[in-house]
């Protein structure tokens, strides 16, 4: 496999998605804000990443994928430093939002370069790319150990420095300019819509199940960070199975892995919830890896455009699951499983093109 420095950067990049999660109680106390506003901290990052996916892809078509990737990491580095020196809650949100903007410039460009460098093993390399995200997520959730030892500000500056280093590790990568016209690719549109439920249910479970378990199952033993770590480890395994899309029919594999990445959520009503989480984590991530493979295969460097399109659709539609979940109460996993399955029928439209 070629492009190890991008995999390393992917790990560091994903730390930024999670490193503030264990610090949220401290930040609530520090800035003296109501607890119900705490959700705006991760949301600010997701917002920056979500709305800038396609603009960042367009930028890469003008300045090249390598330059966009490096610029994105530099912006993420600046964001981490700004987070550490934020003097109030609003400065924190703006600083973290900037990190999301930088993240949007890295995801599709990094995957596109890996696709170009490993055209014969696209499924395998994109699976590893996704597994690297889970590894970084686990590291990010444990960033609290640095908070306790060197303080919040120094730990964010340390992340800033590391992110800057991995940015410069990738300045030797090819700087091809993808064709923006690939944004019209119908396969990417249909796949993005069809897998939005798969994407959405994963994040809803990760964020809401610890609270659901206390309210409805009366379990007091589940800690949010520990639960998320189990989900991420399972997802890492699923990412490493991405090579299967190089060996089997991609559409059939996507359908099977999507179903197995949705319906185990019904285990969350039982004492076997942990089994459901592991199965869902593995196959949900495999489904996303297969999704990326489908829209990347045979597109070479233009994969950056189609990947950005799919990711943008997944984020915009999948994020709707969160406000919906708060309205569904106890029936959330049943109804969201049903909602997640219906878009999969769109895959029938791309069977001949996959």
PABATI-315280 format. One line per 2 residues: number of its first residue (from 0); their letters; for each residue x negated, y negated, z of C-alpha. Coordinates in nm, 2 decimals. Example, Ala and Ser with C-alpha at 12.3 -4.5 7.8 and 13.67 -1.06 7.14 Angstrom:
REM PABATI-315280
0 = as = -1.23 0.45 0.78 | -1.37 0.11 0.71
REM end
This chain:
REM PABATI-315280
0 = xx = 0.00 0.00 0.00 | -0.12 -0.35 -0.08
2 = xx = -0.04 -0.67 0.11 | -0.11 -0.58 0.48
4 = xx = -0.16 -0.94 0.57 | 0.21 -1.01 0.47
6 = xx = 0.32 -0.73 0.70 | 0.12 -0.88 0.98
8 = xx = 0.27 -1.22 0.91 | 0.62 -1.06 0.91
10 = xx = 0.56 -0.93 1.26 | 0.45 -1.28 1.38
12 = xx = 0.74 -1.44 1.19 | 0.99 -1.22 1.36
14 = xx = 0.86 -1.31 1.71 | 1.00 -1.66 1.64
16 = xx = 1.35 -1.51 1.60 | 1.34 -1.36 1.96
18 = xx = 1.08 -1.54 2.18 | 1.33 -1.79 2.32
20 = xx = 1.59 -1.53 2.42 | 1.43 -1.44 2.76
22 = xx = 1.36 -1.81 2.83 | 1.73 -1.92 2.79
24 = xx = 1.81 -1.90 3.16 | 1.50 -2.11 3.24
26 = xx = 1.59 -2.36 2.96 | 1.94 -2.40 3.09
28 = xx = 1.81 -2.48 3.43 | 1.53 -2.71 3.30
30 = xx = 1.76 -2.92 3.08 | 2.06 -2.89 3.32
32 = xx = 2.31 -2.79 3.05 | 2.63 -2.58 3.09
34 = xx = 2.58 -2.21 3.04 | 2.83 -2.21 2.75
36 = xx = 2.60 -2.42 2.54 | 2.32 -2.16 2.56
38 = xx = 2.44 -1.99 2.24 | 2.34 -2.31 2.05
40 = xx = 1.97 -2.23 2.11 | 1.96 -1.91 1.88
42 = xx = 2.23 -2.06 1.66 | 2.01 -2.35 1.57
44 = xx = 1.74 -2.12 1.43 | 2.00 -1.91 1.24
46 = xx = 2.15 -2.22 1.10 | 1.82 -2.35 0.97
48 = xx = 1.74 -2.01 0.82 | 2.09 -1.94 0.68
50 = xx = 2.15 -2.27 0.50 | 1.80 -2.29 0.35
52 = xx = 1.77 -1.95 0.20 | 1.87 -2.05 -0.15
54 = xx = 1.70 -2.40 -0.14 | 1.38 -2.23 -0.03
56 = xx = 1.41 -1.98 -0.32 | 1.45 -2.27 -0.56
58 = xx = 1.15 -2.44 -0.41 | 0.94 -2.12 -0.46
60 = xx = 1.04 -2.13 -0.83 | 0.88 -2.47 -0.85
62 = xx = 0.57 -2.44 -0.64 | 0.51 -2.07 -0.64
64 = xx = 0.58 -1.79 -0.40 | 0.25 -1.79 -0.22
66 = xx = 0.26 -2.17 -0.15 | 0.62 -2.14 -0.03
68 = xx = 0.53 -1.85 0.20 | 0.23 -2.03 0.35
70 = xx = 0.43 -2.36 0.38 | 0.70 -2.17 0.56
72 = xx = 0.46 -2.02 0.82 | 0.30 -2.36 0.87
74 = xx = 0.65 -2.51 0.94 | 0.72 -2.22 1.18
76 = xx = 0.39 -2.30 1.35 | 0.48 -2.66 1.40
78 = xx = 0.82 -2.56 1.53 | 0.68 -2.34 1.80
80 = xx = 0.46 -2.63 1.92 | 0.75 -2.87 1.92
82 = xx = 0.97 -2.63 2.11 | 0.71 -2.62 2.39
84 = xx = 0.69 -3.00 2.43 | 1.07 -3.07 2.38
86 = xx = 1.18 -3.32 2.64 | 1.55 -3.25 2.63
88 = xx = 1.81 -3.00 2.50 | 1.86 -3.19 2.17
90 = xx = 1.49 -3.20 2.09 | 1.48 -2.82 2.16
92 = xx = 1.76 -2.75 1.92 | 1.60 -2.96 1.64
94 = xx = 1.26 -2.80 1.70 | 1.40 -2.45 1.68
96 = xx = 1.62 -2.55 1.37 | 1.29 -2.65 1.20
98 = xx = 1.16 -2.30 1.27 | 1.46 -2.15 1.10
100 = xx = 1.39 -2.36 0.79 | 1.03 -2.23 0.78
102 = xx = 1.16 -1.88 0.83 | 1.39 -1.92 0.52
104 = xx = 1.08 -1.99 0.31 | 0.89 -1.68 0.43
106 = xx = 1.14 -1.39 0.40 | 1.22 -1.37 0.03
108 = xx = 0.87 -1.48 -0.09 | 0.69 -1.23 0.13
110 = xx = 0.92 -0.95 0.01 | 0.87 -1.06 -0.35
112 = xx = 0.49 -1.06 -0.33 | 0.50 -0.71 -0.17
114 = xx = 0.73 -0.59 -0.45 | 0.49 -0.72 -0.71
116 = xx = 0.19 -0.56 -0.55 | 0.37 -0.23 -0.49
118 = xx = 0.60 -0.19 -0.79 | 0.59 0.20 -0.78
120 = xx = 0.69 0.21 -0.41 | 0.94 -0.07 -0.36
122 = xx = 1.16 0.12 -0.12 | 0.87 0.23 0.10
124 = xx = 0.71 -0.11 0.12 | 1.03 -0.30 0.19
126 = xx = 1.12 -0.04 0.45 | 0.79 -0.11 0.62
128 = xx = 0.86 -0.49 0.58 | 1.19 -0.44 0.77
130 = xx = 1.03 -0.22 1.03 | 0.77 -0.49 1.09
132 = xx = 1.05 -0.73 1.18 | 1.17 -0.49 1.45
134 = xx = 0.81 -0.47 1.59 | 0.79 -0.85 1.61
136 = xx = 1.13 -0.86 1.77 | 1.02 -0.63 2.05
138 = xx = 0.71 -0.85 2.11 | 0.93 -1.16 2.11
140 = xx = 1.16 -1.02 2.37 | 0.86 -0.95 2.59
142 = xx = 0.71 -1.30 2.54 | 0.85 -1.37 2.89
144 = xx = 0.54 -1.21 3.03 | 0.33 -1.49 2.88
146 = xx = 0.58 -1.75 3.03 | 0.52 -1.60 3.37
148 = xx = 0.14 -1.60 3.34 | 0.04 -1.91 3.14
150 = xx = 0.36 -2.11 3.14 | 0.63 -2.19 2.88
152 = xx = 0.44 -2.47 2.70 | 0.11 -2.28 2.66
154 = xx = 0.28 -1.97 2.55 | 0.47 -2.15 2.27
156 = xx = 0.15 -2.32 2.16 | -0.02 -1.98 2.15
158 = xx = 0.25 -1.86 1.92 | 0.20 -2.17 1.71
160 = xx = -0.17 -2.10 1.67 | -0.12 -1.73 1.58
162 = xx = 0.14 -1.83 1.32 | -0.09 -2.08 1.17
164 = xx = -0.37 -1.82 1.15 | -0.15 -1.56 0.96
166 = xx = -0.05 -1.84 0.73 | -0.41 -1.89 0.62
168 = xx = -0.46 -1.51 0.60 | -0.22 -1.52 0.30
170 = xx = -0.37 -1.80 0.09 | -0.53 -1.55 -0.14
172 = xx = -0.20 -1.40 -0.26 | -0.08 -1.45 -0.62
174 = xx = 0.12 -1.76 -0.67 | 0.37 -1.66 -0.94
176 = xx = 0.68 -1.88 -1.00 | 1.00 -1.68 -1.01
178 = xx = 1.27 -1.75 -1.27 | 1.56 -1.94 -1.09
180 = xx = 1.81 -1.80 -1.35 | 1.80 -1.47 -1.16
182 = xx = 2.03 -1.64 -0.91 | 2.31 -1.54 -1.16
184 = xx = 2.23 -1.17 -1.12 | 2.57 -1.00 -1.06
186 = xx = 2.41 -0.69 -0.89 | 2.28 -0.92 -0.61
188 = xx = 2.61 -1.09 -0.57 | 2.81 -0.76 -0.54
190 = xx = 2.55 -0.59 -0.32 | 2.53 -0.90 -0.09
192 = xx = 2.91 -0.92 -0.04 | 2.94 -0.54 0.00
194 = xx = 2.68 -0.52 0.28 | 2.78 -0.83 0.46
196 = xx = 2.98 -0.63 0.71 | 2.69 -0.39 0.77
198 = xx = 2.47 -0.69 0.84 | 2.73 -0.86 1.06
200 = xx = 2.82 -0.57 1.29 | 2.46 -0.51 1.37
202 = xx = 2.41 -0.86 1.51 | 2.75 -0.87 1.68
204 = xx = 2.67 -0.55 1.87 | 2.32 -0.67 1.96
206 = xx = 2.45 -0.99 2.11 | 2.79 -0.89 2.26
208 = xx = 2.78 -0.53 2.37 | 2.60 -0.60 2.71
210 = xx = 2.89 -0.83 2.80 | 3.15 -0.60 2.66
212 = xx = 3.02 -0.31 2.86 | 3.06 -0.51 3.19
214 = xx = 3.41 -0.64 3.11 | 3.57 -0.33 2.96
216 = xx = 3.35 -0.03 3.06 | 3.26 -0.17 3.41
218 = xx = 2.89 -0.08 3.35 | 2.64 -0.30 3.54
220 = xx = 2.32 -0.13 3.43 | 2.28 -0.27 3.08
222 = xx = 2.05 -0.57 3.05 | 2.07 -0.77 2.73
224 = xx = 1.70 -0.76 2.65 | 1.67 -0.39 2.73
226 = xx = 1.97 -0.31 2.51 | 1.84 -0.52 2.22
228 = xx = 1.50 -0.35 2.25 | 1.66 -0.01 2.20
230 = xx = 1.85 -0.14 1.90 | 1.53 -0.28 1.75
232 = xx = 1.33 0.04 1.81 | 1.61 0.23 1.64
234 = xx = 1.60 -0.02 1.35 | 1.23 0.02 1.32
236 = xx = 1.28 0.39 1.26 | 1.54 0.31 1.00
238 = xx = 1.31 0.07 0.82 | 1.04 0.34 0.80
240 = xx = 1.29 0.56 0.62 | 1.31 0.31 0.34
242 = xx = 1.10 0.53 0.12 | 1.41 0.75 0.07
244 = xx = 1.54 0.49 -0.18 | 1.24 0.57 -0.40
246 = xx = 1.35 0.94 -0.41 | 1.73 0.94 -0.41
248 = xx = 2.02 0.77 -0.59 | 2.01 0.42 -0.44
250 = xx = 2.39 0.36 -0.45 | 2.48 0.69 -0.29
252 = xx = 2.21 0.64 -0.02 | 2.34 0.29 0.04
254 = xx = 2.70 0.41 0.09 | 2.60 0.69 0.32
256 = xx = 2.36 0.48 0.53 | 2.61 0.20 0.55
258 = xx = 2.89 0.43 0.68 | 2.64 0.57 0.94
260 = xx = 2.54 0.21 1.02 | 2.90 0.11 1.10
262 = xx = 3.11 0.39 1.25 | 2.88 0.49 1.54
264 = xx = 3.00 0.16 1.69 | 3.31 0.36 1.80
266 = xx = 3.08 0.54 2.05 | 3.06 0.20 2.23
268 = xx = 3.40 0.29 2.39 | 3.25 0.59 2.56
270 = xx = 2.97 0.69 2.79 | 2.78 0.81 2.49
272 = xx = 2.73 0.45 2.38 | 2.35 0.49 2.38
274 = xx = 2.37 0.77 2.11 | 2.59 0.54 1.90
276 = xx = 2.34 0.26 1.93 | 2.05 0.47 1.82
278 = xx = 2.24 0.62 1.52 | 2.38 0.28 1.42
280 = xx = 2.04 0.11 1.46 | 1.86 0.37 1.24
282 = xx = 2.11 0.38 0.96 | 2.21 0.02 0.96
284 = xx = 1.85 -0.08 0.90 | 1.81 0.19 0.64
286 = xx = 2.11 0.04 0.46 | 1.96 -0.31 0.46
288 = xx = 1.63 -0.17 0.34 | 1.81 0.01 0.05
290 = xx = 2.00 -0.31 -0.02 | 1.67 -0.50 -0.06
292 = xx = 1.53 -0.22 -0.28 | 1.83 -0.23 -0.52
294 = xx = 1.81 -0.61 -0.58 | 1.42 -0.60 -0.60
296 = xx = 1.36 -0.30 -0.83 | 1.24 -0.39 -1.18
298 = xx = 1.25 -0.76 -1.11 | 0.88 -0.80 -1.02
300 = xx = 0.82 -1.15 -0.88 | 1.17 -1.26 -0.96
302 = xx = 1.28 -1.04 -0.66 | 1.23 -1.35 -0.44
304 = xx = 1.54 -1.51 -0.60 | 1.77 -1.21 -0.57
306 = xx = 1.65 -1.13 -0.22 | 1.73 -1.48 -0.11
308 = xx = 2.07 -1.46 -0.27 | 2.15 -1.13 -0.09
310 = xx = 2.02 -1.26 0.25 | 2.21 -1.58 0.22
312 = xx = 2.54 -1.40 0.15 | 2.47 -1.16 0.43
314 = xx = 2.41 -1.44 0.68 | 2.70 -1.66 0.57
316 = xx = 2.96 -1.38 0.56 | 2.81 -1.16 0.84
318 = xx = 2.79 -1.45 1.08 | 3.17 -1.49 1.07
320 = xx = 3.18 -1.17 1.27 | 3.07 -1.35 1.58
322 = xx = 3.36 -1.60 1.62 | 3.60 -1.32 1.51
324 = xx = 3.47 -1.09 1.78 | 3.57 -1.33 2.06
326 = xx = 3.93 -1.30 1.94 | 3.95 -0.92 1.91
328 = xx = 3.88 -0.83 2.27 | 3.88 -0.46 2.35
330 = xx = 3.96 -0.36 1.99 | 3.66 -0.54 1.85
332 = xx = 3.46 -0.23 1.74 | 3.76 -0.06 1.58
334 = xx = 3.87 -0.36 1.38 | 3.52 -0.47 1.28
336 = xx = 3.44 -0.12 1.16 | 3.74 -0.13 0.93
338 = xx = 3.66 -0.48 0.81 | 3.29 -0.38 0.74
340 = xx = 3.39 -0.08 0.53 | 3.62 -0.25 0.28
342 = xx = 3.36 -0.46 0.10 | 3.16 -0.14 0.03
344 = xx = 3.41 -0.06 -0.25 | 3.24 -0.33 -0.45
346 = xx = 2.95 -0.09 -0.49 | 3.15 0.10 -0.75
348 = xx = 3.10 -0.20 -0.98 | 2.72 -0.17 -0.98
350 = xx = 2.69 0.21 -1.01 | 2.57 0.20 -1.37
352 = xx = 2.32 -0.08 -1.30 | 2.15 0.05 -1.00
REM end
